[in-house]
Amino acid sequence: MKKIFNRENLLILLVVGLIGHNVYLQTRVEKAIDAAQDAEYEASRAANNADDAASYARNAADYASEASDNAANAWYSAQDAANNAFGNECWSCP
């Protein structure tokens, strides 16, 4: 019976093992590339959503400022109305 682990057989086993290991590493690299591409896509979506949120926040700030101005105007108008209400003006004072 021949010796199984002679020099030629070990060399063939080594080459087959290296090829198998390279195939395994290639699949791992492809998975890593896919994961990186998915992460890039999600990061892009997150950036777009953050831009939208910033735009909505700017609009909300503008509307809040306008509401504040309108409330101040309403307060001044209410003050004027109270000052000009019937009975607060003396039409016949000396």
Residue frames as qw, qx, qy, qz and C-alpha x, y, z in Angstrom:
[[0.000, 0.891, 0.455, 0.000, 0.00, 0.00, 0.00],
 [0.412, 0.503, -0.019, 0.760, 1.28, 3.38, -0.96],
 [0.274, -0.368, -0.438, 0.773, 1.88, 6.13, 1.50],
 [0.132, 0.821, 0.541, 0.123, -1.05, 8.60, 1.32],
 [0.148, -0.972, -0.026, 0.180, 0.80, 11.62, 2.66],
 [0.721, 0.006, 0.233, 0.653, 3.71, 11.75, 0.30],
 [0.218, -0.352, 0.084, 0.906, 5.14, 14.94, -1.12],
 [0.069, -0.175, -0.590, -0.785, 2.90, 15.14, -4.22],
 [0.312, -0.596, -0.725, -0.147, -0.30, 14.40, -2.33],
 [0.336, -0.609, -0.366, 0.619, 0.51, 16.99, 0.34],
 [0.122, -0.178, 0.264, 0.940, 1.17, 19.57, -2.36],
 [0.201, -0.365, -0.689, -0.593, -2.17, 18.80, -4.02],
 [0.374, -0.648, -0.640, 0.174, -3.95, 18.97, -0.65],
 [0.292, -0.457, -0.137, 0.829, -2.27, 22.30, 0.07],
 [0.014, -0.025, -0.441, -0.897, -3.33, 23.76, -3.31],
 [0.312, -0.498, -0.729, -0.351, -6.91, 22.48, -2.89],
 [0.395, -0.610, -0.521, 0.447, -6.98, 23.88, 0.64],
 [0.198, -0.302, 0.045, 0.931, -5.73, 27.27, -0.53],
 [0.145, -0.227, -0.583, -0.767, -8.31, 27.41, -3.31],
 [0.386, -0.583, -0.712, -0.071, -11.06, 26.47, -0.87],
 [0.363, -0.548, -0.349, 0.668, -9.90, 29.06, 1.61],
 [0.092, -0.104, 0.266, 0.954, -9.75, 31.73, -1.11],
 [0.256, -0.424, -0.680, -0.541, -13.32, 30.89, -2.15],
 [0.425, -0.628, -0.599, 0.256, -14.41, 31.17, 1.48],
 [0.296, -0.424, -0.113, 0.848, -12.66, 34.52, 1.88],
 [0.007, -0.133, -0.476, -0.869, -14.16, 35.79, -1.36],
 [0.326, -0.591, -0.681, -0.283, -17.68, 35.04, -0.11],
 [0.423, -0.622, -0.413, 0.513, -16.90, 36.84, 3.15],
 [0.214, -0.212, 0.155, 0.941, -15.56, 39.86, 1.25],
 [0.139, -0.350, -0.610, -0.697, -18.69, 39.94, -0.93],
 [0.396, -0.675, -0.621, 0.047, -20.88, 39.87, 2.18],
 [0.383, -0.510, -0.191, 0.747, -18.84, 42.70, 3.68],
 [0.093, 0.026, 0.382, 0.919, -19.19, 44.73, 0.47],
 [0.266, -0.533, -0.674, -0.436, -22.96, 44.15, 0.45],
 [0.435, -0.668, -0.495, 0.347, -23.17, 45.21, 4.10],
 [0.300, -0.332, 0.030, 0.894, -21.16, 48.37, 3.36],
 [0.051, -0.234, -0.530, -0.813, -23.42, 49.21, 0.42],
 [0.367, -0.643, -0.656, -0.146, -26.50, 48.70, 2.59],
 [0.425, -0.582, -0.316, 0.617, -24.98, 50.92, 5.26],
 [0.184, -0.086, 0.251, 0.946, -24.23, 53.61, 2.67],
 [0.196, -0.451, -0.634, -0.596, -27.83, 53.48, 1.42],
 [0.444, -0.685, -0.564, 0.123, -29.23, 53.72, 4.95],
 [0.389, -0.425, -0.118, 0.809, -26.87, 56.59, 5.78],
 [0.048, 0.142, 0.418, 0.896, -28.02, 58.41, 2.65],
 [0.338, -0.598, -0.639, -0.346, -31.66, 57.89, 3.65],
 [0.482, -0.617, -0.427, 0.453, -30.89, 59.12, 7.16],
 [0.276, -0.206, 0.089, 0.935, -29.23, 62.24, 5.76],
 [0.130, -0.348, -0.540, -0.755, -32.23, 62.93, 3.53],
 [0.447, -0.654, -0.606, -0.063, -34.60, 62.43, 6.47],
 [0.450, -0.487, -0.256, 0.703, -32.46, 64.76, 8.59],
 [0.117, 0.046, 0.286, 0.950, -32.62, 67.40, 5.85],
 [0.308, -0.523, -0.611, -0.508, -36.40, 67.03, 5.75],
 [0.511, -0.628, -0.516, 0.281, -36.60, 67.31, 9.53],
 [0.350, -0.288, -0.059, 0.889, -34.45, 70.45, 9.48],
 [0.063, -0.259, -0.446, -0.855, -36.71, 71.96, 6.83],
 [0.436, -0.617, -0.612, -0.233, -39.79, 71.14, 8.91],
 [0.505, -0.526, -0.374, 0.574, -38.13, 72.64, 11.98],
 [0.194, -0.054, 0.139, 0.970, -37.34, 75.85, 10.06],
 [0.257, -0.433, -0.544, -0.672, -40.95, 76.06, 8.89],
 [0.525, -0.616, -0.580, 0.095, -42.20, 75.44, 12.42],
 [0.416, -0.365, -0.205, 0.807, -39.93, 78.19, 13.76],
 [0.011, 0.146, 0.317, 0.937, -41.22, 80.60, 11.13],
 [0.411, -0.532, -0.598, -0.437, -44.83, 79.73, 11.96],
 [0.541, -0.547, -0.495, 0.404, -44.13, 80.08, 15.69],
 [0.279, -0.174, -0.027, 0.944, -42.60, 83.51, 15.11],
 [0.189, -0.304, -0.453, -0.816, -45.60, 84.56, 13.04],
 [0.514, -0.574, -0.628, -0.107, -47.95, 83.24, 15.73],
 [0.468, -0.419, -0.355, 0.692, -46.03, 85.20, 18.37],
 [0.078, 0.011, 0.169, 0.982, -46.32, 88.38, 16.30],
 [0.361, -0.428, -0.575, -0.597, -50.04, 87.78, 15.79],
 [0.540, -0.553, -0.594, 0.224, -50.51, 87.18, 19.52],
 [0.327, -0.285, -0.181, 0.883, -48.69, 90.43, 20.33],
 [0.116, -0.174, -0.361, -0.909, -50.87, 92.29, 17.82],
 [0.472, -0.515, -0.652, -0.295, -53.99, 90.74, 19.31],
 [0.488, -0.476, -0.488, 0.545, -52.89, 91.81, 22.79],
 [0.149, -0.142, 0.021, 0.978, -52.32, 95.38, 21.65],
 [0.286, -0.309, -0.525, -0.739, -55.68, 95.40, 19.90],
 [0.517, -0.544, -0.660, 0.029, -57.37, 94.07, 23.03],
 [0.378, -0.371, -0.314, 0.788, -55.68, 96.80, 25.07],
 [0.041, -0.038, -0.246, -0.968, -56.87, 99.45, 22.63],
 [0.411, -0.431, -0.651, -0.471, -60.37, 98.00, 22.71],
 [0.495, -0.536, -0.590, 0.346, -60.41, 98.04, 26.50],
 [0.257, -0.275, -0.124, 0.918, -59.15, 101.62, 26.54],
 [0.190, -0.022, -0.346, -0.918, -61.75, 102.70, 23.98],
 [0.186, -0.409, -0.892, -0.042, -64.66, 100.77, 25.49],
 [0.273, -0.676, -0.297, -0.617, -67.86, 102.62, 26.34],
 [0.654, -0.737, -0.167, -0.047, -67.59, 104.11, 29.80],
 [0.753, -0.268, 0.000, 0.601, -63.84, 104.37, 29.81],
 [0.309, 0.305, 0.186, 0.881, -63.87, 107.64, 27.89],
 [0.064, -0.646, -0.474, 0.596, -65.12, 110.77, 29.53],
 [0.318, 0.524, 0.493, 0.618, -66.92, 112.75, 26.86],
 [0.148, -0.866, -0.248, -0.408, -68.05, 115.47, 29.15],
 [0.679, -0.434, -0.249, 0.538, -65.15, 115.88, 31.53],
 [0.002, 0.992, 0.042, -0.122, -64.12, 119.47, 32.33]]
